[in-house]
Amino acid sequence: IDKLFTEFPELKAIENWIKTQIKKKGKNLIKHLFREYRIRKPKKYDQMLNTLNNSQEPIKRFGAFLYLDVTHSGNSYFRYLNKCFSKLSDKKGFTSLLKRMKNNPNEFKNVLSEIEFNAYFSNRYSIEIEPKIGKKKLDSKIKLEDREILFEIFTPDTYEKLKNSKEAVLIPNQRSKYKFLEKLKNQIIPVKSYIKQPLIIVVNVSNSEIDEYDVQNALFRTLKLTFYREPKKGRVVYEYWDRDKDSISDEEPLSELISGVIIYRRNLHFDGIEFKKELILNWKAKYPLNAKEYKK
């Protein structure tokens, strides 16, 4: 464990917390990551690294990459954490995020999403972690062009029945919709008079089955196929695509305060990180993004 903090010194900011998690009984994410980190067979590790970097045979290089990617996934995760921490260590509000993580281990995934989101923009734009808006705190504020954009972030987990099932499971529609409504009710509507700029909801779906279609249904209503049948013969004479009246704006008019939704998935590999991301705009936004802000 001492080697972990020598190799990734930024993690010393939560050293005692990591040690506590590793020593705890039962399963937890940090204990799993540390187990993956410490399964290091130096000779084989060096051999595979050498094959990956120097072999001219694609099959051997792929096998070496797969070994390093799977067997040393803990290394990739801790390296990524260390990089994010280093980008935010001098930013106001970072210690508040770490405090949340230490006080409630169940918040780890949520806090990590906020950390990586802010770290992603920290070298390019002026950011503020957990900006105070009225009597509430949102998750981030980033200055793009001439105005500041507000961000509220959440990290849904895998649907519980799907996580524990060994067979096909019917996943309910619009799982993201109810989280959007919860964010509106608890975080956004109480400070509505202070919001005079775009506000983006950010959804980290790295550990969830939620996708862009679920988000689109939440914003624009659920897509459905409508059939017209001939009354006597029962045959379909006409069909068309339509949407149900079940969007967040149908339930809460103040959803106009949401300018759009960023949905992203993080894939960590031995040789780096990949983000798959999409920004979906709310057509009914009170404060829409302009073209330059959308591009950035």
Salt bridges, closest charged atoms under 4 A:
GLU7 OE1 - ARG40 NH2 3.73
GLU15 OE2 - LYS19 NZ 2.92
GLU57 OE2 - LYS60 NZ 3.70
ASP69 OD2 - HIS269 ND1 3.34
GLU107 OE1 - ARG100 NH2 2.66
GLU114 OE2 - ARG100 NH1 3.03
GLU116 OE1 - ARG266 NE 2.76
GLU128 OE1 - LYS141 NZ 3.44
GLU130 OE2 - ARG100 NH1 3.16
GLU145 OE2 - LYS296 NZ 3.71
GLU148 OE1 - LYS141 NZ 3.67
GLU152 OE2 - LYS183 NZ 2.91
ASP157 OD2 - LYS163 NZ 3.17
GLU160 OE1 - LYS163 NZ 3.62
GLU182 OE2 - LYS179 NZ 3.33
GLU209 OE2 - ARG175 NH1 2.41
GLU230 OE2 - ARG235 NH2 3.44
ASP244 OD1 - LYS224 NZ 2.93
ASP250 OD1 - ARG221 NH2 2.86
GLU251 OE2 - LYS177 NZ 2.63
GLU274 OE1 - HIS269 NE2 3.95
GLU293 OE2 - ARG147 NE 2.64
